[in-house]
Amino acid sequence: MKNHLTSLFRLSLAMLGVSLLITSAPAATTNESAPSFTYSAKPETNNPDWQAWNRDFGASHDARMQWWRVARFGMFIHWGVYSVPAGVWNGTNVTASGAEWIMNRGRIPLADYQKFATQFNPVKFNADEWVKIAKNAGMKYIVITSKHHDGFAMFHSQADPFNIYDATPFKRDPLAELAVACKKAGIKLGFYYSQAQDWNHPGGGAAGSKTGQPVVDKQNHWDAAQTGSMDDYIDKVVVPQLKEILSNYGPVAELWFDTPVGMNSERVAKILPLLKLQPDMVVNNRLDSKKATGDFSTPEQTIPATGIPGKDWEACMTMNKTWGFRSYDNNWKPTETLIRNLVDIASKGGNYLLNVGPTSEGLIPGPSVERLQAVGAWMKVNGEAIYGTTASPFEHLVWGRCTKKVTDDGATLYLHVFDWPKDGKLVVPGLKSEIAKAYLLKPNFFGFHKNLSAANGADGVTLSVPKNAPDKISSTIVLKLKGPLQVN
């Protein structure tokens, strides 16, 4: 059971003045310690989509999620033919939604949008370089858009010619090249696939306009060429293309559906059996209209204040304001925000899927690369406090966050200190466990970790720390506990 389920129980005990004894099953045998969880029935037990999902995939949930719970950090890649207009249509900056929504928000007719494919020739794309950027940032997996809402496939699809191999001068399959590069680098590869919205194929779903333009049918289409049967679209485009991406690119670690407009149970039932093509794959919760299926939840551009109790979750977030490449979006988040987001998410038991939006030339923008390099430098020192950790046992820490690893032999707490104490005293409130060892995770010039003194008291444990923070963004203190973790 995910550790957030203990939070309400912990709070209730704390209100009664009772110490909480936290234990966990031993870590699984992997390259890194994986937390152990129990898959529990969701409240949607009367939902036919959930029932079908649980019947076929519920029992394997924990086994499939082990690598994901260790990884904690991945790269999202939004790349497609929309990188050609890069947020501009007919001389106007289309700012509603991300740049990948330009066809919808700009109400671009199919015939005009399809012309962008002839201008899409990303000859500077280098799969090995992209994977290197992700790996050096400390990311353990990549999820890339195989088809976004514009209906353009970023792989050589035999099911439809509107794809990067057949419709562009590029004549290459970047997903195939990424699969090879990821395998070589030991990075897991996943695919995003827009199963519902598709503005290029007749019958594909479409979200309503944010800008009030007229529509031509009840499906929110703006071009008569888009009208048609959604069931036919599922049968003729979605099912064969999903078979392709789940059959032709080796192991698929994660499948990411999106915006389930019009996804009724009959349409979901056509897709669920395909997932068995990748029996080890994890799937997000955006396949069906009620988001009842899937292995994990997907908060977007936000970090839930207390995580998502009882569920695995992955926060997907951008580095600037848009997912796809927009030429005029220079509102980049500072490295401090990205690192603290990662820490915050891990401290609440989630994964961080951080996006890059490559250009039409096939380059990850320089500001993204620079920030990922800085995050990677921090992760080289502090990765132990992120990978394979579980949620904080504390309700609130005024100075930062906490992650933990618990085994039968004891527990380790990682204190992520954002606000370093000026008086040299760091209080860990409510911690009743004895401290076997406390030290700074960042080594000194000679490669040694500075040991810290720790004293138990009525209010918790007080640590004596150096005057200056080891890291101005987030410093990590390691607490090795004697015996089980006890928090009041």
C-alpha positions as CSV (number, residue, x, y, z in Angstrom):
1,M,0.0,0.0,0.0
2,K,1.4,3.4,-0.9
3,N,2.8,5.3,2.1
4,H,0.4,8.1,1.8
5,L,-2.3,5.8,3.1
6,T,-0.5,6.0,6.4
7,S,-0.6,9.7,6.6
8,L,-4.2,10.1,7.9
9,F,-3.5,7.2,10.3
10,R,-0.3,8.8,11.5
11,L,-2.0,12.1,12.0
12,S,-4.7,10.5,14.1
13,L,-2.2,8.8,16.3
14,A,-0.2,12.0,16.6
15,M,-3.4,13.8,17.9
16,L,-3.6,11.1,20.6
17,G,0.0,11.5,21.5
18,V,0.9,8.0,20.4
19,S,4.2,7.0,18.7
20,L,3.9,5.4,15.3
21,L,6.0,2.4,14.4
22,I,6.6,2.3,10.6
23,T,7.7,-0.9,9.0
24,S,7.9,-2.1,5.4
25,A,8.5,-5.2,3.4
26,P,12.1,-5.8,2.3
27,A,13.2,-4.1,-0.8
28,A,12.9,-6.1,-4.0
29,T,16.1,-7.4,-5.7
30,T,16.9,-4.8,-8.4
31,N,19.8,-2.6,-9.3
32,E,18.5,-0.2,-6.8
33,S,16.2,-0.8,-3.8
34,A,12.6,-0.7,-4.8
35,P,9.9,0.1,-2.3
36,S,7.2,-2.6,-1.7
37,F,3.5,-1.8,-2.2
38,T,0.2,-3.5,-2.3
39,Y,-2.2,-2.9,-5.2
40,S,-5.6,-2.1,-3.7
41,A,-9.1,-2.1,-5.2
42,K,-10.2,1.4,-6.3
43,P,-13.6,2.8,-5.4
44,E,-14.7,2.5,-9.1
45,T,-15.5,-1.2,-8.6
46,N,-18.8,-0.8,-10.5
47,N,-17.1,0.8,-13.5
48,P,-16.8,-1.7,-16.3
49,D,-13.6,-0.2,-17.6
50,W,-12.0,-0.6,-14.2
51,Q,-13.3,-4.1,-13.9
52,A,-11.8,-5.1,-17.2
53,W,-8.5,-3.4,-16.3
54,N,-8.4,-5.0,-12.8
55,R,-9.2,-8.4,-14.2
56,D,-6.3,-8.4,-16.7
57,F,-3.7,-6.1,-15.1
58,G,-4.5,-5.7,-11.4
59,A,-2.6,-8.8,-10.2
60,S,0.6,-7.8,-12.1
61,H,0.5,-4.1,-11.0
62,D,3.1,-4.2,-8.3
63,A,5.5,-6.4,-10.3
64,R,5.3,-4.1,-13.3
65,M,5.7,-0.9,-11.2
66,Q,8.9,-1.9,-9.3
67,W,11.3,-0.2,-11.8
68,W,9.1,2.9,-12.0
69,R,9.0,3.3,-8.2
70,V,12.8,3.2,-8.1
71,A,13.3,5.5,-11.1
72,R,11.5,8.6,-9.7
73,F,12.7,10.9,-12.6
74,G,12.0,10.7,-16.3
75,M,12.1,12.9,-19.5
76,F,8.9,13.8,-21.4
77,I,9.5,14.7,-25.0
78,H,6.8,16.5,-27.0
79,W,7.9,16.5,-30.6
80,G,6.0,16.6,-33.8
81,V,5.2,18.5,-37.0
82,Y,3.8,21.3,-34.8
83,S,7.5,22.3,-34.2
84,V,7.5,23.8,-37.7
85,P,4.9,26.6,-37.0
86,A,6.4,26.8,-33.5
87,G,3.4,28.7,-32.1
88,V,2.8,31.0,-35.1
89,W,-0.1,30.8,-37.6
90,N,-0.8,33.4,-40.3
91,G,1.6,35.8,-38.6
92,T,-0.2,35.5,-35.3
93,N,1.2,34.1,-32.0
94,V,-1.2,31.4,-31.0
95,T,-0.9,31.3,-27.2
96,A,-4.0,29.4,-26.1
97,S,-2.7,26.0,-24.7
98,G,0.7,24.6,-25.7
99,A,2.3,25.0,-29.0
100,E,1.3,21.4,-29.9
101,W,-2.3,22.6,-29.8
102,I,-1.8,25.1,-32.6
103,M,-3.9,23.3,-35.1
104,N,-6.9,23.3,-32.7
105,R,-6.5,26.7,-31.2
106,G,-5.6,28.3,-34.5
107,R,-8.4,26.5,-36.3
108,I,-6.1,25.5,-39.0
109,P,-7.8,23.5,-41.9
110,L,-6.5,20.0,-42.5
111,A,-5.1,20.8,-46.0
112,D,-3.1,23.7,-44.6
113,Y,-1.8,21.9,-41.5
114,Q,-0.7,18.9,-43.6
115,K,1.6,21.1,-45.6
116,F,3.8,21.6,-42.5
117,A,5.0,18.0,-43.0
118,T,6.8,18.9,-46.2
119,Q,8.8,21.5,-44.1
120,F,9.7,19.0,-41.3
121,N,13.2,17.8,-41.9
122,P,14.9,17.4,-38.5
123,V,18.4,16.5,-39.8
124,K,20.1,17.6,-36.6
125,F,18.2,14.9,-34.6
126,N,20.6,12.6,-32.8
127,A,19.1,9.9,-30.7
128,D,22.3,9.1,-28.8
129,E,22.7,12.8,-27.9
130,W,19.1,13.0,-26.6
131,V,19.5,9.9,-24.5
132,K,22.8,11.2,-23.2
133,I,21.2,14.5,-22.1
134,A,18.5,12.5,-20.2
135,K,21.0,10.1,-18.6
136,N,23.4,12.9,-17.5
137,A,20.4,14.7,-15.9
138,G,19.8,11.6,-13.7
139,M,16.7,10.5,-15.6
140,K,15.9,6.8,-15.7
141,Y,13.3,6.8,-18.5
142,I,12.0,8.7,-21.5
143,V,8.4,9.0,-22.8
144,I,8.1,10.5,-26.3
145,T,5.0,11.5,-28.3
146,S,4.5,8.8,-30.9
147,K,1.3,10.6,-32.0
148,H,-0.2,13.8,-30.6
149,H,-3.6,15.3,-31.1
150,D,-2.7,16.6,-34.6
151,G,-2.7,12.9,-35.8
152,F,0.9,13.0,-37.1
153,A,2.8,9.8,-36.3
154,M,6.4,10.3,-35.3
155,F,7.2,6.8,-36.5
156,H,7.0,4.8,-39.8
157,S,3.4,3.7,-39.6
158,Q,2.1,1.3,-42.1
159,A,-1.5,2.1,-40.9
160,D,-1.5,5.7,-42.1
161,P,0.8,7.8,-44.4
162,F,0.6,10.9,-42.3
163,N,3.8,10.1,-40.5
164,I,7.4,11.3,-40.3
165,Y,8.8,8.7,-42.7
166,D,6.2,8.9,-45.5
167,A,5.1,12.6,-45.3
168,T,8.3,14.4,-44.7
169,P,11.7,14.8,-46.4
170,F,13.3,13.2,-43.3
171,K,12.6,9.5,-44.3
172,R,13.7,8.2,-40.9
173,D,12.0,6.6,-37.9
174,P,13.2,8.5,-34.8
175,L,11.4,6.1,-32.4
176,A,13.4,3.2,-33.8
177,E,16.6,5.2,-33.4
178,L,15.6,6.1,-29.8
179,A,14.9,2.5,-29.0
180,V,18.4,1.5,-30.0
181,A,20.0,4.5,-28.2
182,C,18.0,3.8,-25.0
183,K,18.9,0.1,-24.9
184,K,22.6,1.0,-25.3
185,A,22.5,3.5,-22.5
186,G,20.3,1.5,-20.1
187,I,17.4,4.0,-20.2
188,K,13.9,2.8,-20.4
189,L,11.7,4.0,-23.3
190,G,8.0,4.8,-23.3
191,F,5.5,6.2,-25.7
192,Y,2.8,8.8,-25.5
193,Y,-0.1,8.1,-27.8
194,S,-3.2,10.3,-28.3
195,Q,-5.9,7.6,-28.6
196,A,-9.0,9.9,-28.6
197,Q,-8.2,13.4,-29.9
198,D,-7.0,13.3,-33.6
199,W,-7.7,16.4,-35.6
200,N,-6.4,14.9,-38.9
201,H,-8.4,11.7,-39.3
202,P,-12.1,11.7,-39.9
203,G,-14.0,10.8,-36.7
204,G,-11.1,11.6,-34.3
205,G,-12.1,13.4,-31.1
206,A,-11.6,17.1,-30.6
207,A,-11.8,19.2,-27.4
208,G,-14.0,22.3,-27.5
209,S,-12.5,25.6,-28.5
210,K,-11.2,28.0,-25.9
211,T,-11.6,31.0,-28.2
212,G,-15.2,30.6,-29.3
213,Q,-14.8,29.7,-33.0
214,P,-17.7,28.0,-34.7
215,V,-17.8,24.2,-35.2
216,V,-19.2,22.1,-38.0
217,D,-20.5,19.2,-35.9
218,K,-21.2,17.9,-32.4
219,Q,-17.7,16.5,-32.1
220,N,-16.2,20.1,-32.0
221,H,-14.6,19.8,-35.5
222,W,-13.9,23.0,-37.4
223,D,-13.2,21.5,-40.8
224,A,-15.7,19.3,-42.7
225,A,-12.9,17.0,-43.6
226,Q,-12.7,16.0,-39.9
227,T,-16.2,14.7,-39.7
228,G,-16.8,10.9,-39.5
229,S,-17.3,8.0,-37.2
230,M,-15.1,7.8,-34.1
231,D,-15.5,4.0,-34.0
232,D,-14.1,3.8,-37.5
233,Y,-11.2,6.0,-36.4
234,I,-10.5,3.7,-33.5
235,D,-10.6,0.6,-35.7
236,K,-8.6,2.0,-38.7
237,V,-6.0,4.2,-37.0
238,V,-5.7,3.7,-33.3
239,V,-5.8,-0.1,-33.1
240,P,-3.3,-0.7,-35.9
241,Q,-1.0,2.0,-34.8
242,L,-0.9,0.8,-31.2
243,K,-0.1,-2.6,-32.4
244,E,2.8,-1.1,-34.3
245,I,4.3,0.8,-31.4
246,L,3.8,-2.1,-29.0
247,S,5.3,-4.6,-31.4
248,N,8.1,-3.0,-33.4
249,Y,10.3,-1.1,-31.0
250,G,11.4,-3.7,-28.4
251,P,10.4,-3.4,-24.7
252,V,8.0,-0.5,-24.0
253,A,8.4,0.6,-20.4
254,E,5.5,3.1,-20.2
255,L,2.4,3.9,-22.3
256,W,0.9,7.4,-21.9
257,F,-2.6,8.0,-23.1
258,D,-4.1,11.5,-23.1
259,T,-7.4,13.5,-23.1
260,P,-9.9,10.7,-23.4
261,V,-12.6,12.7,-25.3
262,G,-15.4,10.3,-26.3
263,M,-13.7,7.2,-24.9
264,N,-16.7,5.1,-23.9
265,S,-16.4,1.5,-22.7
266,E,-16.8,0.0,-26.1
267,R,-13.8,1.9,-27.4
268,V,-11.8,1.2,-24.4
269,A,-12.5,-2.5,-24.8
270,K,-10.9,-2.4,-28.3
271,I,-7.7,-1.1,-26.8
272,L,-7.2,-2.9,-23.5
273,P,-6.3,-6.3,-25.1
274,L,-3.5,-4.6,-27.1
275,L,-1.7,-3.8,-23.8
276,K,-0.9,-7.5,-23.4
277,L,1.6,-7.1,-26.2
278,Q,3.9,-5.6,-23.6
279,P,3.2,-7.6,-20.4
280,D,5.8,-5.7,-18.3
281,M,4.6,-2.2,-19.4
282,V,3.1,0.4,-17.0
283,V,0.2,2.5,-18.3
284,N,-1.2,5.9,-17.1
285,N,-4.8,6.6,-16.2
286,R,-5.9,8.6,-19.2
287,L,-7.3,5.8,-21.5
288,D,-11.0,6.0,-20.4
289,S,-13.2,9.0,-19.9
290,K,-13.4,8.5,-16.1
291,K,-9.7,7.8,-15.7
292,A,-10.6,4.6,-13.9
293,T,-8.0,2.4,-15.6
294,G,-4.2,2.4,-15.5
295,D,-1.3,2.0,-13.1
296,F,-0.8,5.6,-12.0
297,S,-2.4,9.0,-11.8
298,T,-1.1,12.0,-13.8
299,P,-1.3,15.4,-12.2
300,E,-0.3,18.0,-14.8
301,Q,1.7,21.1,-14.1
302,T,1.0,20.8,-10.4
303,I,2.3,18.9,-7.4
304,P,-0.5,17.7,-5.1
305,A,-0.1,19.1,-1.6
306,T,-0.2,15.7,0.1
307,G,0.6,13.5,-2.9
308,I,-2.3,11.2,-4.0
309,P,-3.2,8.9,-1.1
310,G,-3.3,5.2,-2.0
311,K,-2.1,5.7,-5.6
312,D,1.1,5.8,-7.6
313,W,1.4,9.1,-9.4
314,E,3.6,10.9,-11.9
315,A,3.6,14.7,-12.1
316,C,4.3,15.9,-15.7
317,M,5.6,19.4,-15.9
318,T,7.2,21.8,-18.4
319,M,10.4,23.8,-18.1
320,N,8.8,26.9,-19.6
321,K,5.1,27.5,-20.4
322,T,4.6,25.0,-23.3
323,W,5.0,21.3,-24.1
324,G,5.8,21.5,-27.8
325,F,8.4,24.0,-29.1
326,R,7.2,27.6,-29.2
327,S,9.7,30.0,-30.7
328,Y,8.8,32.9,-28.5
329,D,8.4,31.2,-25.1
330,N,11.5,32.2,-23.1
331,N,9.8,32.0,-19.7
332,W,12.2,29.3,-18.3
333,K,11.9,28.0,-14.8
334,P,15.1,28.4,-12.8
335,T,17.2,25.3,-11.9
336,E,16.3,25.8,-8.2
337,T,12.6,25.3,-9.1
338,L,13.3,22.1,-11.1
339,I,15.4,20.5,-8.4
340,R,13.0,21.4,-5.6
341,N,10.1,20.1,-7.6
342,L,11.9,16.8,-8.0
343,V,12.6,16.7,-4.2
344,D,9.0,17.7,-3.4
345,I,7.5,15.1,-5.7
346,A,9.8,12.3,-4.4
347,S,8.9,13.3,-0.8
348,K,5.3,12.7,-1.6
349,G,5.8,9.4,-3.2
350,G,5.6,10.4,-6.8
351,N,7.6,10.5,-10.0
352,Y,8.7,13.6,-11.9
353,L,8.3,13.5,-15.7
354,L,10.0,16.7,-16.9
355,N,9.4,17.9,-20.5
356,V,11.5,19.1,-23.3
357,G,10.1,20.3,-26.6
358,P,12.6,19.9,-29.5
359,T,12.8,22.1,-32.5
360,S,11.9,21.2,-36.1
361,E,15.6,20.7,-36.7
362,G,15.7,18.0,-34.0
363,L,17.5,19.9,-31.3
364,I,16.5,20.1,-27.6
365,P,16.5,23.8,-26.9
366,G,19.7,25.2,-25.2
367,P,18.0,26.5,-22.1
368,S,16.5,23.0,-21.5
369,V,19.9,21.4,-21.9
370,E,21.6,23.9,-19.5
371,R,19.0,23.3,-16.8
372,L,19.2,19.5,-17.2
373,Q,23.0,19.6,-16.9
374,A,22.6,21.5,-13.6
375,V,20.0,19.1,-12.3
376,G,22.3,16.2,-13.3
377,A,25.2,17.7,-11.3
378,W,22.9,17.9,-8.2
379,M,21.7,14.3,-8.8
380,K,25.2,12.9,-9.0
381,V,25.6,13.9,-5.4
382,N,22.1,13.5,-4.1
383,G,20.6,10.7,-6.3
384,E,20.7,8.2,-3.5
385,A,18.1,10.4,-1.7
386,I,15.7,10.2,-4.7
387,Y,16.0,6.8,-6.4
388,G,14.0,4.1,-4.7
389,T,12.8,6.3,-1.8
390,T,9.3,6.5,-0.4
391,A,7.3,9.4,1.0
392,S,8.1,11.4,4.0
393,P,6.9,10.2,7.4
394,F,6.4,13.8,8.5
395,E,3.3,15.9,8.0
396,H,5.2,19.2,7.6
397,L,8.9,20.3,7.7
398,V,9.4,24.1,7.8
399,W,12.9,23.8,6.4
400,G,12.4,21.4,3.5
401,R,11.4,17.8,2.7
402,C,12.2,14.3,3.6
403,T,12.4,11.0,1.7
404,K,13.1,7.6,3.2
405,K,14.1,4.0,2.7
406,V,12.8,1.3,5.1
407,T,14.0,-2.3,5.4
408,D,13.7,-5.1,8.0
409,D,17.0,-4.0,9.3
410,G,16.0,-0.4,10.0
411,A,15.4,2.9,8.2
412,T,17.3,5.7,6.5
413,L,15.9,9.2,6.3
414,Y,17.1,11.8,3.8
415,L,16.5,15.3,5.0
416,H,16.4,17.7,2.0
417,V,17.1,21.1,3.6
418,F,16.0,24.1,1.5
419,D,16.4,26.7,4.3
420,W,19.6,26.0,6.1
421,P,19.5,27.0,9.8
422,K,21.4,30.1,10.7
423,D,21.9,29.0,14.3
424,G,23.5,25.6,13.3
425,K,20.7,23.6,14.8
426,L,18.3,21.6,12.6
427,V,15.3,20.1,14.4
428,V,13.5,17.0,13.0
429,P,10.2,17.3,14.8
430,G,8.5,14.3,16.2
431,L,11.3,11.9,15.4
432,K,11.7,9.4,18.3
433,S,14.1,6.9,16.8
434,E,17.7,6.8,18.0
435,I,20.2,7.9,15.5
436,A,23.0,5.4,14.6
437,K,24.7,7.9,12.3
438,A,24.1,11.3,10.8
439,Y,26.1,12.9,8.0
440,L,26.1,15.2,5.1
441,L,25.5,13.4,1.8
442,K,27.7,15.8,-0.1
443,P,31.4,14.8,0.5
444,N,34.0,17.4,1.3
445,F,37.1,18.2,-0.8
446,F,38.8,15.0,0.3
447,G,35.8,12.8,-0.5
448,F,34.7,12.2,3.1
449,H,31.2,12.7,4.5
450,K,31.1,15.0,7.5
451,N,29.5,13.3,10.5
452,L,27.0,15.3,12.5
453,S,26.0,15.1,16.2
454,A,22.4,14.3,16.9
455,A,20.5,14.6,20.2
456,N,17.0,13.2,21.0
457,G,14.7,15.5,22.9
458,A,11.1,16.1,23.7
459,D,10.5,17.9,20.4
460,G,12.3,15.4,18.2
461,V,15.9,15.1,17.1
462,T,18.3,18.1,17.0
463,L,21.2,18.0,14.6
464,S,24.3,20.2,14.9
465,V,25.1,21.3,11.4
466,P,27.9,23.5,9.8
467,K,27.4,27.2,9.4
468,N,27.2,27.1,5.6
469,A,24.9,24.9,3.5
470,P,26.6,22.3,1.3
471,D,24.3,23.2,-1.5
472,K,22.5,26.5,-1.9
473,I,19.4,24.8,-3.5
474,S,18.9,21.7,-1.5
475,S,21.4,20.1,0.9
476,T,20.9,16.5,2.0
477,I,21.5,15.1,5.5
478,V,21.4,11.3,5.9
479,L,20.0,9.8,9.1
480,K,20.7,6.1,9.8
481,L,18.3,5.0,12.5
482,K,18.7,2.4,15.1
483,G,15.9,-0.1,14.7
484,P,12.5,0.8,13.2
485,L,11.3,4.3,12.3
486,Q,9.3,5.9,15.1
487,V,7.6,9.2,14.5
488,N,5.3,10.9,17.1
